[in-house]
Amino acid sequence: MALIEIHRLCHRFPDGTRSLTDVTLSIDCGEFVVIAGANGSGKTTLLKQLNGLLGPESGTLSVGGVSVRRDPLAVRRQVGMVFQDADSQIIGDTVYDDVCFGPENLRLTRTEIDTRARRALGAVNLDGSEDRSPHHLSGGEKRRLAIAGVLAMAPRVMLLDEPFSNLDYPATSTVLEHIRRLHEDGHTIIVTTHDLEKVISLATRLVVMAHGRVVLDGAPETAVEGLESHGIRPPCSVLLGRGIQPWLP
């Protein structure tokens, strides 16, 4: 059975705007899925559905056999989400306090909380920054702190919404490397982006959304050929006829 099962999922905002229409996807454990699409295509709404932050108008969504509609808290323990705006996830007075917040809410023992926090900070190269104020971190460090906060919850699935937004080249390179390591460590990764250049070479699957619908779903090597018809710029290497190439040297 697939880890994530989505069947004919629909969502409508309170003002009546339809944001998802008949979305059907099946995602296996260990996949690295890139969801691409223009602004307003439904990418972020779909991630929030996967994390139980939004409920469906109709259709079904389950993670590990657990229905998001019936038990969103249980699903949230399996699915961690890193938002595009890292500041919105920072609530601790120190880097260490911030990473501890999630495990504390799981009511773990103090020993387990400390173990998870230190392991997560080490995984994103923020060990040694425990006493710093999160608000004094750079943009890239804040994004890594947000990832660490999610890692400390020990989720099976990592959702990352536009993880390279507003980052310079060094910060983007660092965050991209950490995402690659998360996948190698066995996490199921789902990344949304409107810019495929940086992450497509890591993906095992490319899903394209437009107007709240899935319009393309397949292996990146073949799916990139249909991108322009959906208003998405293919990676430069594809445009130059060299196929998908790693963004990092």
Backbone torsions as a table, in degrees:
resi	resn	phi	psi	omega
1	MET	NA	141.1	179.5
2	ALA	-66.6	153.3	177.7
3	LEU	-69.0	-42.9	-179.9
4	ILE	-119.6	127.6	178.0
5	GLU	-124.1	120.3	178.3
6	ILE	-122.8	126.0	-177.6
7	HIS	-131.9	115.7	174.7
8	ARG	49.6	46.8	-177.8
9	LEU	-75.5	130.7	177.3
10	CYS	-129.0	145.7	176.7
11	HIS	-142.7	140.9	178.1
12	ARG	-133.2	131.9	177.9
13	PHE	-73.1	161.5	-178.5
14	PRO	-55.2	-28.3	-179.6
15	ASP	-80.9	2.9	178.1
16	GLY	96.8	-7.9	-179.6
17	THR	-68.6	127.4	177.6
18	ARG	-83.3	122.2	-177.7
19	SER	-108.4	-24.2	175.8
20	LEU	-135.5	137.5	-178.8
21	THR	-135.2	113.3	173.8
22	ASP	50.7	47.8	178.1
23	VAL	-79.9	122.7	178.0
24	THR	-128.1	120.1	179.8
25	LEU	-145.6	149.7	173.1
26	SER	-130.5	122.4	-174.9
27	ILE	-122.3	126.0	-178.5
28	ASP	-85.4	158.0	176.2
29	CYS	-60.5	132.3	176.5
30	GLY	90.2	-1.0	177.8
31	GLU	-72.9	156.8	171.6
32	PHE	-120.6	101.3	-173.4
33	VAL	-106.2	127.5	172.3
34	VAL	-103.9	125.3	176.6
35	ILE	-106.6	114.4	-176.8
36	ALA	-110.1	156.3	177.8
37	GLY	165.6	159.6	178.3
38	ALA	-70.2	168.0	174.2
39	ASN	-57.5	135.3	-179.5
40	GLY	84.4	7.5	-178.3
41	SER	-80.2	-12.4	179.1
42	GLY	107.8	3.9	-175.6
43	LYS	-60.4	-53.4	-176.5
44	THR	-67.2	-37.9	177.4
45	THR	-59.2	-41.4	179.2
46	LEU	-63.9	-42.3	178.0
47	LEU	-61.2	-42.9	-179.6
48	LYS	-65.7	-30.1	172.7
49	GLN	-66.5	-41.9	-179.4
50	LEU	-64.4	-28.8	-178.5
51	ASN	-95.1	0.6	179.1
52	GLY	76.7	12.0	179.1
53	LEU	-79.9	-23.2	173.5
54	LEU	-127.0	148.2	177.5
55	GLY	-105.3	150.1	-177.8
56	PRO	-75.9	149.4	170.1
57	GLU	-71.6	-40.7	176.8
58	SER	-158.0	169.1	-177.3
59	GLY	92.8	178.5	-177.5
60	THR	-129.6	151.6	177.4
61	LEU	-147.9	126.8	178.6
62	SER	-136.1	149.7	177.0
63	VAL	-127.3	120.9	-177.8
64	GLY	59.8	31.3	179.7
65	GLY	83.1	-1.2	-178.8
66	VAL	-100.7	126.3	-180.0
67	SER	-72.3	129.2	177.6
68	VAL	-65.3	-35.5	-179.4
69	ARG	-65.4	-40.7	-175.0
70	ARG	-81.7	-35.1	-175.8
71	ASP	-143.9	72.8	-177.7
72	PRO	-63.3	-30.9	180.0
73	LEU	-67.5	-40.5	178.1
74	ALA	-64.5	-38.0	178.9
75	VAL	-68.3	-38.6	-179.0
76	ARG	-62.9	-25.7	176.4
77	ARG	-72.6	-21.4	-180.0
78	GLN	-95.8	-22.9	-172.0
79	VAL	-123.6	114.5	176.9
80	GLY	-103.3	144.2	-176.3
81	MET	-126.4	131.1	173.3
82	VAL	-104.6	116.0	-175.2
83	PHE	-78.8	159.9	178.2
84	GLN	-60.4	-40.7	178.0
85	ASP	-94.0	96.9	-176.5
86	ALA	-60.2	-31.4	-179.2
87	ASP	-59.7	-29.6	-178.4
88	SER	-68.9	-15.9	-180.0
89	GLN	-100.4	-6.4	-176.1
90	ILE	-91.6	118.4	-177.9
91	ILE	-130.7	-11.8	-177.5
92	GLY	-83.6	155.2	177.0
93	ASP	-74.4	-26.2	177.0
94	THR	-129.8	164.1	176.8
95	VAL	-56.0	-43.3	-177.9
96	TYR	-65.9	-44.8	178.8
97	ASP	-59.4	-38.2	-177.2
98	ASP	-64.9	-43.5	-179.1
99	VAL	-70.2	-28.5	-179.1
100	CYS	-76.1	-18.7	-171.8
101	PHE	-57.3	-48.1	-178.3
102	GLY	-61.8	-54.6	178.3
103	PRO	-59.1	-33.6	177.6
104	GLU	-62.6	-37.6	179.6
105	ASN	-73.7	-15.4	172.6
106	LEU	-83.7	-2.2	178.6
107	ARG	60.1	41.7	175.5
108	LEU	-79.7	166.9	176.3
109	THR	-69.6	157.9	179.5
110	ARG	-59.9	-37.6	179.6
111	THR	-63.3	-43.9	-179.8
112	GLU	-68.1	-38.5	177.7
113	ILE	-60.4	-47.9	-179.2
114	ASP	-63.6	-40.4	179.4
115	THR	-62.3	-46.1	-179.1
116	ARG	-65.8	-41.5	-177.6
117	ALA	-63.8	-46.0	-178.1
118	ARG	-68.1	-37.8	178.3
119	ARG	-65.5	-42.4	-178.9
120	ALA	-66.4	-42.1	178.6
121	LEU	-64.8	-38.7	176.9
122	GLY	-65.0	-34.5	-177.8
123	ALA	-66.4	-26.3	-179.4
124	VAL	-111.3	17.5	176.6
125	ASN	60.1	37.5	174.7
126	LEU	-112.5	9.1	174.4
127	ASP	-65.6	137.6	-172.9
128	GLY	99.0	-9.6	179.5
129	SER	-108.0	13.8	-172.5
130	GLU	-54.2	-37.7	-174.1
131	ASP	-92.9	0.4	180.0
132	ARG	-74.4	154.3	173.5
133	SER	-76.8	129.3	179.6
134	PRO	-58.6	-29.7	-175.4
135	HIS	-77.0	-7.4	176.4
136	HIS	-99.3	3.3	179.1
137	LEU	-79.1	157.7	173.7
138	SER	-72.6	170.6	179.3
139	GLY	-59.5	-42.9	179.0
140	GLY	-66.6	-38.8	178.2
141	GLU	-66.0	-38.4	177.2
142	LYS	-62.9	-41.2	178.6
143	ARG	-63.4	-41.1	178.1
144	ARG	-67.2	-35.2	176.7
145	LEU	-64.9	-41.2	177.4
146	ALA	-61.1	-40.8	176.9
147	ILE	-63.1	-42.7	179.5
148	ALA	-61.8	-40.7	178.8
149	GLY	-61.3	-36.8	177.0
150	VAL	-73.0	-42.6	179.7
151	LEU	-58.0	-36.6	-178.3
152	ALA	-64.5	-18.4	176.8
153	MET	-83.1	-6.7	179.2
154	ALA	55.1	53.4	179.5
155	PRO	-79.0	159.6	173.7
156	ARG	-83.3	-30.0	-174.7
157	VAL	-121.7	135.4	175.8
158	MET	-113.3	121.5	175.0
159	LEU	-104.1	129.8	179.8
160	LEU	-129.1	115.3	-176.2
161	ASP	-95.7	110.3	-179.2
162	GLU	45.9	60.2	-171.8
163	PRO	-67.3	-13.4	-178.1
164	PHE	-105.3	7.0	-177.4
165	SER	-61.1	129.2	175.6
166	ASN	64.3	21.5	177.0
167	LEU	-104.3	144.2	175.2
168	ASP	-79.7	179.4	-174.1
169	TYR	-60.6	-48.4	-179.5
170	PRO	-60.9	-41.9	-179.5
171	ALA	-67.4	-41.0	177.9
172	THR	-61.3	-43.5	179.6
173	SER	-60.6	-43.1	-179.0
174	THR	-65.9	-46.9	-179.9
175	VAL	-63.6	-41.2	179.3
176	LEU	-61.4	-41.3	178.8
177	GLU	-63.7	-39.1	178.7
178	HIS	-67.5	-37.4	177.0
179	ILE	-63.8	-41.9	177.5
180	ARG	-59.6	-42.7	179.6
181	ARG	-65.3	-38.5	178.3
182	LEU	-59.0	-41.7	178.4
183	HIS	-66.3	-42.8	179.1
184	GLU	-63.3	-28.3	179.4
185	ASP	-81.0	-0.9	173.1
186	GLY	108.0	0.4	178.2
187	HIS	-74.1	144.7	167.5
188	THR	-81.0	125.8	-174.0
189	ILE	-114.3	131.5	173.5
190	ILE	-128.4	117.3	-176.6
191	VAL	-118.3	132.1	171.5
192	THR	-101.3	143.8	178.8
193	THR	-163.0	153.3	169.2
194	HIS	-103.4	-4.0	-178.7
195	ASP	-121.7	100.8	-174.2
196	LEU	-77.5	-16.0	-170.1
197	GLU	-49.7	-45.7	-169.3
198	LYS	-77.9	-36.4	-165.9
199	VAL	-113.0	-12.1	-170.8
200	ILE	-62.2	-31.3	-177.9
201	SER	-69.0	-18.0	179.2
202	LEU	-88.6	-16.9	-171.5
203	ALA	-75.5	146.7	169.9
204	THR	-97.9	-10.5	-175.5
205	ARG	-158.4	142.9	178.9
206	LEU	-121.7	124.4	176.6
207	VAL	-116.3	129.1	179.1
208	VAL	-112.3	133.1	178.7
209	MET	-116.8	147.8	175.5
210	ALA	-151.1	128.1	178.0
211	HIS	53.9	39.4	174.9
212	GLY	80.7	6.6	-179.1
213	ARG	-121.2	153.2	170.5
214	VAL	-82.0	118.8	-176.5
215	VAL	-111.1	-10.1	-179.1
216	LEU	-157.0	136.4	-178.0
217	ASP	-154.7	116.7	179.5
218	GLY	179.2	-172.6	176.6
219	ALA	-63.7	138.0	-176.9
220	PRO	-53.1	-38.8	-175.2
221	GLU	-60.8	-32.8	-179.9
222	THR	-97.6	-35.1	-176.0
223	ALA	-67.2	-30.4	-178.5
224	VAL	-62.0	-22.4	-178.0
225	GLU	-66.7	-21.5	-178.3
226	GLY	-103.6	10.2	-174.1
227	LEU	-65.9	-45.6	-173.7
228	GLU	-61.9	-30.6	179.1
229	SER	-68.5	-13.5	177.9
230	HIS	-112.0	17.8	173.8
231	GLY	76.1	22.8	180.0
232	ILE	-115.3	130.7	-180.0
233	ARG	-75.8	124.4	176.4
234	PRO	-66.3	160.3	175.0
235	PRO	-57.4	149.2	-177.7
236	CYS	-56.6	-39.1	-178.3
237	SER	-62.9	-33.5	177.7
238	VAL	-70.5	-42.4	178.7
239	LEU	-62.3	-30.0	-179.6
240	LEU	-87.3	2.4	177.1
241	GLY	81.1	16.5	-178.4
242	ARG	-103.6	7.2	179.5
243	GLY	72.1	-168.5	-179.6
244	ILE	-77.0	126.4	-180.0
245	GLN	-125.3	149.1	177.2
246	PRO	-61.2	141.5	178.2
247	TRP	-75.2	-38.6	177.7
248	LEU	-82.5	145.2	178.9
249	PRO	-66.6	NA	NA
